[in-house]
Amino acid sequence: MTREQPDRPGTAQFLAALHVRRNATVGFVVGVAVAVFFTYGAVTGPAGSYSDVAYLALGFVLAVGLGLLVAAGITVVSAVRLARQS
């Protein structure tokens, strides 16, 4: 028994109206920029008690976490603006 997944134009239109792809791009660019700044400062700064690999791993986690947070925030702002227009 084969079930075909129905087309979901409503979901695609909803994501397009909220500009989710643009928001994700902006969020992750901000996350990577902050992480690179942090990691560069941590690695080239005064010697700490952690290795460079630990700082690189922390920078990756910071980039992904901050990217998601910024993207979600921008999307919420887009949703609020869209709701007020209606």
Backbone as JSON Lines, residues from 0, in Angstrom:
{"i":0,"aa":"M","n":[0.85,-1.17,0.0],"ca":[0.0,0.0,0.0],"c":[0.89,1.24,0.0]}
{"i":1,"aa":"T","n":[0.81,1.99,-1.04],"ca":[1.63,3.19,-1.18],"c":[0.79,4.42,-0.87]}
{"i":2,"aa":"R","n":[1.34,5.21,0.02],"ca":[0.66,6.47,0.36],"c":[1.52,7.61,-0.12]}
{"i":3,"aa":"E","n":[0.93,8.46,-0.88],"ca":[1.64,9.64,-1.34],"c":[1.41,10.78,-0.35]}
{"i":4,"aa":"Q","n":[2.48,11.49,-0.09],"ca":[2.34,12.63,0.81],"c":[1.68,13.77,0.04]}
{"i":5,"aa":"P","n":[0.64,14.35,0.6],"ca":[-0.04,15.43,-0.11],"c":[0.84,16.68,-0.19]}
{"i":6,"aa":"D","n":[0.6,17.44,-1.23],"ca":[1.32,18.71,-1.37],"c":[0.91,19.63,-0.23]}
{"i":7,"aa":"R","n":[1.87,20.42,0.23],"ca":[1.59,21.32,1.34],"c":[1.91,22.76,0.93]}
{"i":8,"aa":"P","n":[1.13,23.32,0.03],"ca":[1.42,24.69,-0.39],"c":[1.21,25.69,0.73]}
{"i":9,"aa":"G","n":[0.32,25.38,1.67],"ca":[0.09,26.3,2.78],"c":[1.32,26.47,3.65]}
{"i":10,"aa":"T","n":[2.01,25.36,3.92],"ca":[3.22,25.42,4.73],"c":[4.32,26.18,4.01]}
{"i":11,"aa":"A","n":[4.49,25.91,2.74],"ca":[5.51,26.61,1.96],"c":[5.23,28.1,1.9]}
{"i":12,"aa":"Q","n":[3.98,28.47,1.72],"ca":[3.61,29.89,1.69],"c":[3.83,30.54,3.06]}
{"i":13,"aa":"F","n":[3.53,29.79,4.12],"ca":[3.72,30.31,5.47],"c":[5.2,30.59,5.73]}
{"i":14,"aa":"L","n":[6.07,29.64,5.37],"ca":[7.5,29.82,5.56],"c":[8.04,30.96,4.69]}
{"i":15,"aa":"A","n":[7.51,31.08,3.5],"ca":[7.94,32.18,2.61],"c":[7.48,33.53,3.16]}
{"i":16,"aa":"A","n":[6.29,33.58,3.73],"ca":[5.77,34.84,4.27],"c":[6.59,35.3,5.48]}
{"i":17,"aa":"L","n":[7.09,34.34,6.24],"ca":[7.91,34.69,7.42],"c":[9.38,34.88,7.07]}
{"i":18,"aa":"H","n":[9.76,34.63,5.82],"ca":[11.15,34.78,5.37],"c":[12.09,33.91,6.2]}
{"i":19,"aa":"V","n":[11.72,32.67,6.41],"ca":[12.5,31.77,7.28],"c":[13.88,31.52,6.71]}
{"i":20,"aa":"R","n":[14.0,31.33,5.41],"ca":[15.33,31.05,4.82],"c":[16.27,32.24,5.02]}
{"i":21,"aa":"R","n":[15.77,33.46,4.8],"ca":[16.6,34.66,5.0],"c":[16.96,34.82,6.47]}
{"i":22,"aa":"N","n":[16.0,34.57,7.36],"ca":[16.25,34.69,8.79],"c":[17.3,33.68,9.25]}
{"i":23,"aa":"A","n":[17.24,32.47,8.73],"ca":[18.23,31.46,9.1],"c":[19.62,31.86,8.6]}
{"i":24,"aa":"T","n":[19.69,32.41,7.4],"ca":[20.98,32.84,6.87],"c":[21.56,33.97,7.72]}
{"i":25,"aa":"V","n":[20.76,34.95,8.04],"ca":[21.23,36.06,8.87],"c":[21.64,35.56,10.25]}
{"i":26,"aa":"G","n":[20.85,34.68,10.84],"ca":[21.15,34.16,12.16],"c":[22.47,33.41,12.21]}
{"i":27,"aa":"F","n":[22.7,32.57,11.23],"ca":[23.93,31.79,11.24],"c":[25.14,32.62,10.85]}
{"i":28,"aa":"V","n":[24.97,33.64,10.04],"ca":[26.09,34.54,9.75],"c":[26.49,35.29,11.03]}
{"i":29,"aa":"V","n":[25.51,35.76,11.77],"ca":[25.8,36.44,13.04],"c":[26.45,35.46,14.02]}
{"i":30,"aa":"G","n":[25.93,34.24,14.11],"ca":[26.49,33.24,15.02],"c":[27.93,32.9,14.68]}
{"i":31,"aa":"V","n":[28.22,32.71,13.41],"ca":[29.58,32.38,13.0],"c":[30.51,33.57,13.24]}
{"i":32,"aa":"A","n":[30.04,34.78,12.96],"ca":[30.89,35.96,13.18],"c":[31.25,36.11,14.66]}
{"i":33,"aa":"V","n":[30.29,35.95,15.54],"ca":[30.56,36.06,16.98],"c":[31.47,34.93,17.43]}
{"i":34,"aa":"A","n":[31.24,33.73,16.93],"ca":[32.07,32.59,17.32],"c":[33.51,32.74,16.84]}
{"i":35,"aa":"V","n":[33.68,33.24,15.62],"ca":[35.03,33.46,15.11],"c":[35.74,34.52,15.96]}
{"i":36,"aa":"F","n":[35.05,35.58,16.28],"ca":[35.63,36.63,17.13],"c":[36.02,36.06,18.49]}
{"i":37,"aa":"F","n":[35.13,35.29,19.11],"ca":[35.41,34.69,20.41],"c":[36.57,33.7,20.33]}
{"i":38,"aa":"T","n":[36.53,32.82,19.35],"ca":[37.55,31.79,19.24],"c":[38.91,32.4,18.93]}
{"i":39,"aa":"Y","n":[38.94,33.38,18.05],"ca":[40.21,34.04,17.75],"c":[40.78,34.71,19.0]}
{"i":40,"aa":"G","n":[39.93,35.39,19.75],"ca":[40.39,36.04,20.98],"c":[40.84,35.04,22.02]}
{"i":41,"aa":"A","n":[40.17,33.91,22.12],"ca":[40.52,32.92,23.12],"c":[41.81,32.18,22.75]}
{"i":42,"aa":"V","n":[41.99,31.9,21.47],"ca":[43.17,31.14,21.05],"c":[44.41,32.03,21.04]}
{"i":43,"aa":"T","n":[44.28,33.27,20.6],"ca":[45.45,34.15,20.51],"c":[45.69,34.96,21.78]}
{"i":44,"aa":"G","n":[44.77,34.92,22.7],"ca":[44.92,35.68,23.94],"c":[45.9,35.02,24.9]}
{"i":45,"aa":"P","n":[45.86,35.46,26.15],"ca":[46.77,34.88,27.14],"c":[46.48,33.38,27.32]}
{"i":46,"aa":"A","n":[47.53,32.64,27.61],"ca":[47.39,31.19,27.75],"c":[46.44,30.85,28.88]}
{"i":47,"aa":"G","n":[45.47,30.03,28.59],"ca":[44.49,29.62,29.58],"c":[44.72,28.18,30.0]}
{"i":48,"aa":"S","n":[43.78,27.67,30.75],"ca":[43.93,26.3,31.22],"c":[43.28,25.29,30.28]}
{"i":49,"aa":"Y","n":[42.73,25.74,29.16],"ca":[42.09,24.84,28.2],"c":[42.88,24.81,26.91]}
{"i":50,"aa":"S","n":[42.73,23.73,26.17],"ca":[43.44,23.59,24.9],"c":[42.71,24.36,23.8]}
{"i":51,"aa":"D","n":[43.41,24.53,22.68],"ca":[42.82,25.21,21.54],"c":[41.64,24.42,20.98]}
{"i":52,"aa":"V","n":[41.71,23.1,21.05],"ca":[40.62,22.26,20.54],"c":[39.35,22.5,21.35]}
{"i":53,"aa":"A","n":[39.49,22.68,22.65],"ca":[38.33,22.95,23.49],"c":[37.7,24.29,23.11]}
{"i":54,"aa":"Y","n":[38.53,25.28,22.83],"ca":[37.99,26.58,22.42],"c":[37.33,26.5,21.05]}
{"i":55,"aa":"L","n":[37.88,25.71,20.14],"ca":[37.25,25.54,18.83],"c":[35.91,24.83,18.96]}
{"i":56,"aa":"A","n":[35.83,23.82,19.81],"ca":[34.56,23.13,20.03],"c":[33.54,24.08,20.66]}
{"i":57,"aa":"L","n":[33.97,24.87,21.61],"ca":[33.08,25.84,22.23],"c":[32.63,26.89,21.22]}
{"i":58,"aa":"G","n":[33.52,27.28,20.33],"ca":[33.16,28.22,19.28],"c":[32.11,27.66,18.34]}
{"i":59,"aa":"F","n":[32.23,26.37,18.02],"ca":[31.22,25.73,17.17],"c":[29.86,25.72,17.86]}
{"i":60,"aa":"V","n":[29.85,25.34,19.11],"ca":[28.59,25.31,19.87],"c":[28.0,26.71,19.96]}
{"i":61,"aa":"L","n":[28.86,27.7,20.18],"ca":[28.4,29.09,20.25],"c":[27.81,29.53,18.91]}
{"i":62,"aa":"A","n":[28.45,29.18,17.81],"ca":[27.96,29.57,16.48],"c":[26.59,28.96,16.2]}
{"i":63,"aa":"V","n":[26.42,27.68,16.49],"ca":[25.15,27.02,16.21],"c":[24.06,27.54,17.14]}
{"i":64,"aa":"G","n":[24.37,27.63,18.43],"ca":[23.37,28.09,19.39],"c":[22.94,29.52,19.15]}
{"i":65,"aa":"L","n":[23.9,30.4,18.94],"ca":[23.56,31.8,18.7],"c":[22.87,31.96,17.34]}
{"i":66,"aa":"G","n":[23.27,31.16,16.37],"ca":[22.6,31.21,15.06],"c":[21.14,30.83,15.17]}
{"i":67,"aa":"L","n":[20.85,29.77,15.91],"ca":[19.46,29.36,16.11],"c":[18.67,30.41,16.88]}
{"i":68,"aa":"L","n":[19.28,30.98,17.9],"ca":[18.61,31.98,18.72],"c":[18.28,33.23,17.91]}
{"i":69,"aa":"V","n":[19.23,33.7,17.14],"ca":[19.01,34.9,16.33],"c":[17.97,34.62,15.24]}
{"i":70,"aa":"A","n":[18.06,33.46,14.59],"ca":[17.1,33.12,13.55],"c":[15.69,33.01,14.12]}
{"i":71,"aa":"A","n":[15.56,32.4,15.29],"ca":[14.23,32.29,15.91],"c":[13.7,33.67,16.3]}
{"i":72,"aa":"G","n":[14.57,34.52,16.82],"ca":[14.14,35.87,17.2],"c":[13.67,36.68,16.02]}
{"i":73,"aa":"I","n":[14.42,36.63,14.92],"ca":[14.03,37.37,13.72],"c":[12.72,36.82,13.16]}
{"i":74,"aa":"T","n":[12.55,35.5,13.21],"ca":[11.31,34.9,12.71],"c":[10.12,35.29,13.56]}
{"i":75,"aa":"V","n":[10.29,35.37,14.86],"ca":[9.21,35.81,15.74],"c":[8.84,37.26,15.43]}
{"i":76,"aa":"V","n":[9.84,38.1,15.22],"ca":[9.56,39.5,14.86],"c":[8.82,39.56,13.52]}
{"i":77,"aa":"S","n":[9.21,38.73,12.57],"ca":[8.51,38.69,11.28],"c":[7.06,38.24,11.45]}
{"i":78,"aa":"A","n":[6.83,37.26,12.32],"ca":[5.48,36.76,12.56],"c":[4.61,37.82,13.21]}
{"i":79,"aa":"V","n":[5.16,38.57,14.15],"ca":[4.42,39.62,14.82],"c":[4.06,40.72,13.82]}
{"i":80,"aa":"R","n":[5.0,41.11,12.99],"ca":[4.72,42.13,11.98],"c":[3.66,41.68,11.0]}
{"i":81,"aa":"L","n":[3.74,40.41,10.59],"ca":[2.76,39.87,9.66],"c":[1.37,39.8,10.31]}
{"i":82,"aa":"A","n":[1.32,39.45,11.58],"ca":[0.03,39.39,12.27],"c":[-0.59,40.77,12.45]}
{"i":83,"aa":"R","n":[0.24,41.76,12.67],"ca":[-0.29,43.14,12.82],"c":[-0.77,43.72,11.51]}
{"i":84,"aa":"Q","n":[-0.21,43.27,10.39],"ca":[-0.65,43.74,9.09],"c":[-2.03,43.23,8.74]}
{"i":85,"aa":"S","n":[-2.35,42.04,9.21],"ca":[-3.63,41.41,8.84],"c":[-4.79,42.03,9.56]}
